[in-house]
Amino acid sequence: MNAPLKALEGSGARPSGAKGASDLPALMRQIGRDARTAARVLALAPAVQKNRALAAMAKAIRAGSSAILAANREDQAEARAAGATPAFLDRLALDPERIAAMADGIEAVRKLKDPVGWVMASWRRPNGMRIERVRVPLGVVGVIYESRPNVTADAAALCLKAGNAAILRGGSESFRSCRAIHAALLEGLAEAGLPASCVALVPTREREAVGMMLSGLDGTIDVIVPRGGKNLVERVQTEARVPVFAHLEGVCHVYVDGKAKLGMAKSIVLNAKMRRTGVCGAAETLLVDRAGAAKLLKPLITMLLDAGCEVRGDAAVMAVDRRVKPASKEDWSTEYLDAVLTAGVVDGIDAAIAHIERYGSHHTDAIITEDRKAAEKFLREVDSAIVLHNASTQFADGGEFGFGAEIGIATGRLHARGPVGVEQLTSFNYRIRGSGQTRP
């Protein structure tokens, strides 16, 4: 987050009628209690009711587009005055197309099969007992996010579909936008006869509210999902007293193997870096196989530079274009979220894999090659949540996986990994049906 925006977050601005800082603990505890009650309602709600709410939410967002855009313009003006970077402003900005995409994402989630009640496995024991492992909601999901106001809609839709209540704490820089989106979501809940506390938005910019959520709000929050920059996620992982689905950053790599086709490599590399530079799936490092560097390196680097991307490279990369800047040691592990990329030449696939293991963040990494054996080795040995062959890293998105939307990309190894969609927002229990069995 930009330093001016950190100051903005602590400004204490809050909506009309919100309680003051002295009442914040009581306000947050009440939000937690209400969410816990709503979670019980949602856990038992039939799929048709949840789907009716989601359809109404999407309709209300479309109908409220003008109000959402007006709120977002105010947020952008404030962020711009605070010195936000163009990449930051892009993450914050909404336009008619992005609002339509929000509504479409909610509709896509609505069309997914309801995960609650899925029988994941079943078996019969020799004593005649029938055991089933069945998906159940997590309960109350706390989502803490920064600049992207669309997370308000994505998180609400996914949590609702999975039968969870959500407590959302958007970034101070998107405060007005989140409120406008949340108002539309409440309309959808009301139309379906579900309590407003199914989707709560923390109604204050006070930073203390984040700490209270991380404490678990007296045991009412079951899991926290942070979605934002490294500082936010590190704080959440350090302070949280409840489980966390998180990734620290997306240091994503594209490795161009010596047996890659130049045309395909150029198309994928340009898309992976420049389609949207501020998303966590944007490529931050390009690695080129030394065996193919003579035909591949200069065209790729020239293409990126001509597209307006700053390239920081090793000696081999600097030699192909005088516009390349020298890469520092820190560059190799940096998530730029901007039109900047680090590039280097490596001695084959083993060196590429070793480089990714050393400098990567286990988020998303891709190989471009026509060598199927090399591709399978990369897919098998790169220890990242998402690994791709001949495709852009910008496919690291729950919508592109068919999840409708995502609440974030988890890079841990417990419970959820990769895009966190409706299935990942459930747990399970065991249901046993007997006929009078007792244990000897």
C-alpha positions as CSV (number, residue, x, y, z in Angstrom):
1,M,0.0,0.0,0.0
2,N,1.3,3.5,-0.7
3,A,2.4,5.5,2.3
4,P,-0.2,8.3,1.7
5,L,-2.9,5.7,1.6
6,K,-1.8,4.2,5.0
7,A,-2.4,7.6,6.5
8,L,-5.8,7.8,4.8
9,E,-6.7,4.4,6.3
10,G,-6.2,5.7,9.8
11,S,-8.3,8.9,9.2
12,G,-11.2,7.5,11.1
13,A,-13.7,8.4,8.4
14,R,-16.9,6.4,8.8
15,P,-20.4,6.4,7.4
16,S,-23.1,8.6,8.8
17,G,-24.5,7.0,11.9
18,A,-21.6,4.7,12.6
19,K,-20.4,4.3,16.1
20,G,-17.3,6.2,17.3
21,A,-14.0,4.6,18.1
22,S,-14.9,4.1,21.7
23,D,-17.8,1.9,20.7
24,L,-15.9,0.0,18.1
25,P,-15.3,-3.2,20.2
26,A,-19.0,-3.4,21.0
27,L,-19.9,-2.8,17.3
28,M,-17.5,-5.5,16.1
29,R,-18.6,-8.0,18.7
30,Q,-22.2,-7.5,17.7
31,I,-21.3,-8.0,14.0
32,G,-19.6,-11.3,15.0
33,R,-22.6,-12.5,17.0
34,D,-25.1,-11.6,14.2
35,A,-22.9,-13.3,11.7
36,R,-22.8,-16.5,13.8
37,T,-26.6,-16.5,14.0
38,A,-26.8,-15.9,10.2
39,A,-24.3,-18.7,9.5
40,R,-26.7,-21.2,11.2
41,V,-29.6,-19.9,9.0
42,L,-27.4,-20.2,5.9
43,A,-26.2,-23.7,6.7
44,L,-29.7,-24.9,6.7
45,A,-31.0,-22.8,3.8
46,P,-32.1,-24.7,0.7
47,A,-30.1,-24.2,-2.5
48,V,-33.1,-22.6,-4.2
49,Q,-33.2,-19.8,-1.6
50,K,-29.5,-19.1,-1.8
51,N,-29.7,-19.0,-5.6
52,R,-32.7,-16.6,-5.4
53,A,-30.5,-14.3,-3.3
54,L,-27.6,-14.5,-5.7
55,A,-29.8,-13.8,-8.7
56,A,-31.3,-10.8,-6.9
57,M,-27.8,-9.6,-5.9
58,A,-26.6,-9.6,-9.5
59,K,-29.8,-7.7,-10.6
60,A,-29.3,-5.1,-7.9
61,I,-25.7,-4.5,-8.8
62,R,-26.7,-3.9,-12.4
63,A,-29.5,-1.6,-11.3
64,G,-27.2,0.2,-8.9
65,S,-24.4,0.7,-11.4
66,S,-24.7,4.5,-11.4
67,A,-24.5,4.8,-7.7
68,I,-21.5,2.4,-7.6
69,L,-19.7,4.3,-10.3
70,A,-20.3,7.6,-8.5
71,A,-18.9,6.2,-5.2
72,N,-15.9,4.8,-7.1
73,R,-15.1,8.1,-8.7
74,E,-14.9,9.7,-5.2
75,D,-12.6,6.9,-4.1
76,Q,-10.4,7.3,-7.1
77,A,-10.2,11.1,-6.6
78,E,-9.2,10.7,-3.0
79,A,-6.6,8.0,-3.8
80,R,-5.2,10.1,-6.7
81,A,-4.8,13.1,-4.4
82,A,-3.0,10.8,-1.9
83,G,-0.4,9.9,-4.5
84,A,-1.6,6.5,-5.6
85,T,0.3,4.9,-8.5
86,P,-1.3,4.1,-11.8
87,A,-1.2,0.4,-11.1
88,F,-2.9,1.0,-7.7
89,L,-5.6,3.2,-9.4
90,D,-6.2,0.4,-11.9
91,R,-6.9,-2.1,-9.2
92,L,-9.3,0.4,-7.5
93,A,-11.1,1.6,-10.6
94,L,-14.6,0.4,-11.7
95,D,-16.2,1.0,-15.0
96,P,-19.4,-0.3,-16.6
97,E,-17.6,-3.4,-17.9
98,R,-16.1,-4.3,-14.5
99,I,-19.5,-3.8,-12.8
100,A,-21.1,-6.0,-15.4
101,A,-18.4,-8.6,-14.8
102,M,-19.2,-8.5,-11.0
103,A,-22.8,-9.2,-11.7
104,D,-21.8,-11.9,-14.2
105,G,-19.6,-13.5,-11.6
106,I,-22.4,-13.7,-9.1
107,E,-24.6,-15.3,-11.8
108,A,-21.8,-17.8,-12.5
109,V,-21.6,-18.7,-8.9
110,R,-25.4,-19.1,-8.7
111,K,-25.2,-21.6,-11.5
112,L,-22.7,-23.8,-9.8
113,K,-23.8,-27.0,-8.0
114,D,-24.5,-26.3,-4.3
115,P,-21.6,-27.9,-2.5
116,V,-23.4,-28.2,0.9
117,G,-24.5,-31.7,1.4
118,W,-22.3,-33.3,-1.3
119,V,-21.4,-36.8,-0.4
120,M,-17.6,-36.8,-1.0
121,A,-17.1,-40.5,-0.2
122,S,-19.1,-43.4,1.3
123,W,-18.3,-46.9,2.4
124,R,-19.7,-49.7,4.5
125,R,-17.8,-51.3,7.4
126,P,-17.7,-55.1,8.0
127,N,-20.1,-54.5,11.0
128,G,-22.7,-53.1,8.6
129,M,-22.3,-49.4,9.5
130,R,-22.5,-47.0,6.5
131,I,-20.1,-44.0,6.7
132,E,-20.4,-40.9,4.6
133,R,-18.0,-37.9,4.3
134,V,-20.3,-34.9,3.6
135,R,-19.5,-31.3,2.7
136,V,-20.6,-28.7,5.3
137,P,-20.1,-24.9,5.5
138,L,-17.1,-23.5,7.4
139,G,-19.3,-21.1,9.3
140,V,-18.3,-17.4,9.4
141,V,-15.6,-16.3,7.0
142,G,-13.8,-13.0,7.6
143,V,-12.4,-11.4,4.5
144,I,-9.9,-8.5,4.8
145,Y,-9.0,-6.9,1.5
146,E,-7.5,-3.7,0.1
147,S,-8.0,-1.8,-3.1
148,R,-10.2,-4.1,-5.2
149,P,-13.9,-3.2,-4.5
150,N,-15.1,-6.1,-6.7
151,V,-13.9,-8.5,-3.9
152,T,-17.0,-7.3,-2.0
153,A,-19.2,-9.0,-4.5
154,D,-17.0,-12.0,-5.2
155,A,-16.5,-12.9,-1.5
156,A,-20.2,-12.4,-0.7
157,A,-21.4,-14.6,-3.5
158,L,-18.9,-17.4,-2.8
159,C,-19.5,-17.4,0.9
160,L,-23.3,-17.4,0.5
161,K,-23.3,-20.3,-2.1
162,A,-21.1,-22.3,0.3
163,G,-23.5,-21.6,3.2
164,N,-21.2,-19.3,5.1
165,A,-21.9,-15.9,6.6
166,A,-19.3,-13.3,5.6
167,I,-17.7,-10.4,7.5
168,L,-16.1,-8.1,4.9
169,R,-13.5,-5.5,5.7
170,G,-12.6,-3.6,2.6
171,G,-9.7,-1.2,2.2
172,S,-10.0,2.4,3.2
173,E,-9.2,3.5,-0.3
174,S,-12.3,1.6,-1.7
175,F,-14.5,2.5,1.3
176,R,-17.3,4.2,-0.6
177,S,-17.3,1.7,-3.5
178,C,-17.6,-1.2,-1.1
179,R,-20.5,0.4,0.7
180,A,-22.3,1.0,-2.6
181,I,-21.8,-2.6,-3.7
182,H,-22.8,-3.9,-0.3
183,A,-26.0,-2.0,-0.4
184,A,-26.9,-3.9,-3.6
185,L,-26.0,-7.2,-2.0
186,L,-28.4,-6.4,0.9
187,E,-31.2,-5.9,-1.5
188,G,-30.6,-9.4,-2.9
189,L,-30.6,-10.9,0.6
190,A,-33.8,-9.2,1.5
191,E,-35.6,-10.3,-1.6
192,A,-34.7,-13.9,-0.8
193,G,-35.8,-13.6,2.8
194,L,-32.3,-14.0,4.3
195,P,-31.0,-11.9,7.1
196,A,-28.8,-8.9,6.3
197,S,-26.1,-10.2,8.6
198,C,-25.4,-13.0,6.2
199,V,-23.1,-10.5,4.5
200,A,-21.7,-7.8,6.9
201,L,-19.5,-5.0,5.8
202,V,-17.4,-3.4,8.6
203,P,-18.8,0.1,8.6
204,T,-15.6,2.0,9.5
205,R,-12.1,2.7,8.3
206,E,-10.7,2.3,11.8
207,R,-7.6,0.1,11.6
208,E,-8.4,-1.4,15.0
209,A,-11.3,-3.3,13.3
210,V,-8.8,-5.5,11.5
211,G,-7.1,-6.5,14.7
212,M,-10.4,-7.4,16.2
213,M,-11.3,-9.6,13.3
214,L,-7.9,-11.3,13.6
215,S,-8.6,-12.1,17.2
216,G,-11.7,-14.0,16.0
217,L,-14.3,-11.7,17.5
218,D,-14.9,-13.9,20.6
219,G,-14.8,-17.1,18.6
220,T,-17.4,-16.1,16.0
221,I,-15.0,-16.1,13.0
222,D,-14.0,-19.5,11.8
223,V,-11.4,-18.5,9.1
224,I,-9.8,-15.3,7.8
225,V,-9.0,-14.7,4.1
226,P,-6.7,-11.7,3.4
227,R,-6.6,-10.4,-0.1
228,G,-4.1,-7.6,-0.7
229,G,-0.4,-6.6,-0.5
230,K,2.4,-8.3,1.3
231,N,2.2,-6.1,4.3
232,L,-1.5,-6.9,4.9
233,V,-1.0,-10.7,4.4
234,E,2.0,-10.8,6.7
235,R,0.1,-9.0,9.4
236,V,-2.8,-11.3,9.1
237,Q,-0.6,-14.4,9.2
238,T,1.3,-13.1,12.2
239,E,-1.6,-11.8,14.3
240,A,-4.5,-14.1,13.4
241,R,-5.9,-16.4,16.1
242,V,-8.0,-18.3,13.6
243,P,-7.0,-20.3,10.5
244,V,-5.9,-18.3,7.4
245,F,-6.2,-18.9,3.7
246,A,-3.5,-16.7,2.2
247,H,-0.6,-16.0,-0.1
248,L,2.1,-13.5,0.6
249,E,2.7,-12.4,-3.0
250,G,2.6,-13.6,-6.6
251,V,6.2,-13.8,-7.8
252,C,5.1,-15.6,-11.0
253,H,7.6,-17.0,-13.5
254,V,7.4,-17.8,-17.2
255,Y,10.1,-20.2,-18.3
256,V,10.7,-20.3,-22.1
257,D,12.3,-23.7,-22.9
258,G,14.7,-24.1,-25.8
259,K,12.1,-26.1,-27.7
260,A,9.4,-23.4,-27.5
261,K,7.9,-21.9,-30.6
262,L,8.8,-18.2,-30.9
263,G,5.3,-17.0,-31.9
264,M,3.6,-18.8,-29.0
265,A,6.3,-17.6,-26.6
266,K,5.8,-14.0,-27.6
267,S,2.0,-14.2,-27.3
268,I,2.0,-15.9,-23.9
269,V,4.8,-13.7,-22.4
270,L,3.2,-10.5,-23.5
271,N,-0.2,-11.5,-22.1
272,A,1.3,-12.9,-18.9
273,K,3.0,-9.6,-18.1
274,M,1.0,-6.9,-19.7
275,R,-2.6,-7.9,-19.9
276,R,-3.1,-6.6,-16.4
277,T,0.1,-5.8,-14.5
278,G,-1.6,-5.3,-11.1
279,V,-3.1,-8.8,-10.7
280,C,-1.4,-11.5,-8.6
281,G,-1.1,-13.8,-11.6
282,A,0.9,-11.3,-13.6
283,A,4.3,-12.7,-14.6
284,E,7.1,-10.9,-12.7
285,T,10.1,-13.0,-14.0
286,L,11.0,-14.3,-17.4
287,L,13.5,-17.2,-17.7
288,V,14.9,-18.2,-21.1
289,D,16.7,-21.5,-21.7
290,R,20.3,-20.8,-22.8
291,A,19.9,-23.5,-25.5
292,G,17.3,-21.4,-27.3
293,A,18.4,-17.9,-26.3
294,A,19.9,-17.2,-29.8
295,K,16.5,-17.3,-31.4
296,L,14.2,-16.5,-28.5
297,L,15.8,-14.0,-26.1
298,K,16.1,-10.8,-28.2
299,P,12.6,-11.0,-29.8
300,L,11.0,-11.5,-26.4
301,I,12.9,-8.7,-24.7
302,T,12.4,-6.3,-27.5
303,M,8.7,-7.0,-27.6
304,L,8.4,-6.3,-23.9
305,L,10.3,-3.1,-24.1
306,D,8.4,-1.9,-27.1
307,A,5.1,-2.6,-25.2
308,G,6.2,-0.2,-22.4
309,C,7.5,-2.8,-19.9
310,E,10.7,-2.0,-18.0
311,V,13.0,-4.9,-18.1
312,R,15.7,-5.6,-15.5
313,G,18.0,-8.3,-16.6
314,D,21.2,-10.3,-16.0
315,A,24.3,-9.8,-18.2
316,A,22.9,-12.0,-21.1
317,V,19.7,-10.0,-21.2
318,M,21.4,-6.7,-20.9
319,A,23.5,-7.6,-23.9
320,V,20.5,-7.9,-26.3
321,D,19.1,-4.4,-25.8
322,R,20.6,-1.2,-24.3
323,R,17.3,-0.3,-22.7
324,V,17.5,-3.2,-20.3
325,K,18.5,-2.2,-16.7
326,P,20.6,-4.3,-14.5
327,A,18.7,-6.6,-12.1
328,S,19.5,-6.4,-8.4
329,K,19.4,-9.4,-6.1
330,E,16.1,-8.2,-4.7
331,D,14.5,-7.9,-8.2
332,W,14.4,-11.7,-8.6
333,S,12.0,-12.1,-5.7
334,T,10.0,-8.9,-6.2
335,E,6.2,-8.8,-7.0
336,Y,6.1,-5.5,-9.0
337,L,2.4,-5.4,-9.8
338,D,3.4,-2.9,-12.5
339,A,4.9,-2.8,-16.0
340,V,8.3,-4.1,-14.7
341,L,9.8,-7.5,-15.3
342,T,13.0,-9.3,-14.3
343,A,14.6,-11.5,-17.0
344,G,17.4,-13.9,-17.1
345,V,19.0,-16.8,-19.0
346,V,19.2,-20.2,-17.3
347,D,21.0,-23.5,-18.2
348,G,18.0,-25.7,-19.0
349,I,14.9,-26.8,-17.2
350,D,16.6,-28.0,-14.0
351,A,18.2,-24.6,-13.5
352,A,14.8,-23.0,-14.2
353,I,13.1,-25.2,-11.6
354,A,15.8,-24.4,-9.0
355,H,15.5,-20.7,-9.7
356,I,11.7,-20.8,-9.2
357,E,12.1,-22.8,-6.0
358,R,14.6,-20.2,-4.6
359,Y,13.0,-17.0,-5.7
360,G,9.3,-17.8,-6.3
361,S,6.3,-17.6,-4.0
362,H,4.6,-20.9,-4.9
363,H,1.8,-19.1,-6.6
364,T,1.7,-19.5,-10.4
365,D,4.5,-20.5,-12.8
366,A,4.4,-21.5,-16.5
367,I,6.6,-23.3,-19.0
368,I,6.5,-22.7,-22.8
369,T,7.8,-25.7,-24.8
370,E,6.9,-28.2,-27.4
371,D,8.9,-30.9,-25.5
372,R,6.2,-32.9,-23.7
373,K,8.7,-34.6,-21.5
374,A,10.1,-31.2,-20.3
375,A,6.6,-30.0,-19.8
376,E,5.6,-32.9,-17.6
377,K,8.8,-32.6,-15.6
378,F,8.0,-28.9,-14.9
379,L,4.4,-29.6,-14.0
380,R,5.5,-32.4,-11.6
381,E,8.5,-30.7,-10.0
382,V,7.5,-27.0,-9.6
383,D,5.9,-26.8,-6.2
384,S,3.4,-24.0,-6.9
385,A,-0.3,-23.8,-6.4
386,I,-0.9,-23.4,-10.1
387,V,1.5,-24.7,-12.8
388,L,0.8,-24.2,-16.5
389,H,2.1,-25.5,-19.8
390,N,1.8,-23.3,-22.9
391,A,-0.6,-20.9,-21.3
392,S,-0.5,-17.5,-19.6
393,T,-0.1,-17.1,-15.9
394,Q,-3.0,-14.7,-16.0
395,F,-5.3,-17.7,-16.0
396,A,-4.6,-17.8,-12.3
397,D,-8.2,-16.8,-11.6
398,G,-11.1,-18.7,-10.1
399,G,-13.4,-17.6,-12.9
400,E,-11.1,-19.1,-15.5
401,F,-11.1,-22.4,-13.5
402,G,-14.9,-22.6,-13.8
403,F,-15.3,-21.6,-10.1
404,G,-17.5,-18.6,-11.1
405,A,-15.2,-16.3,-9.0
406,E,-12.6,-16.7,-6.3
407,I,-12.0,-15.3,-2.8
408,G,-8.3,-15.4,-3.4
409,I,-5.4,-17.7,-4.4
410,A,-4.1,-19.8,-1.5
411,T,-0.5,-20.9,-1.6
412,G,-0.4,-22.9,1.6
413,R,-0.8,-26.7,1.7
414,L,-3.6,-27.2,4.1
415,H,-7.3,-27.5,3.2
416,A,-7.2,-25.1,0.2
417,R,-4.6,-24.4,-2.5
418,G,-4.9,-22.3,-5.6
419,P,-8.2,-20.4,-6.3
420,V,-10.5,-20.5,-3.3
421,G,-14.0,-21.1,-4.6
422,V,-17.2,-22.5,-3.2
423,E,-15.8,-26.0,-2.6
424,Q,-12.7,-24.7,-0.8
425,L,-15.1,-22.7,1.5
426,T,-16.6,-25.8,2.9
427,S,-15.3,-28.4,5.4
428,F,-16.9,-31.9,5.9
429,N,-18.2,-34.1,8.6
430,Y,-18.8,-37.8,8.9
431,R,-22.3,-39.2,9.0
432,I,-22.7,-42.8,10.2
433,R,-25.8,-44.9,9.8
434,G,-26.1,-48.0,11.9
435,S,-28.6,-50.6,12.9
436,G,-27.8,-51.1,16.6
437,Q,-24.1,-51.7,16.4
438,T,-22.1,-51.4,19.7
439,R,-18.3,-51.6,20.0
440,P,-16.9,-54.7,21.7
